[in-house]
Amino acid sequence: MADQGDQYDFASDEAKEMVADRERSWNSFTSAVVWGVGITVVLLLALLLFVA
């Protein structure tokens, strides 16, 4: 009989790299959204204080 291994690799290295890339993209996106919301809030507060 042929010698069969006990371990199975369900995710290839390419898939792991893709997941890592997507995670970096998601983290960058959420960081940009947080900064964008923060800047918007600051601008609106500045308009409220100095223009209104």
Residue pairs with C-beta under 8 A, 6 or more apart in sequence:
none
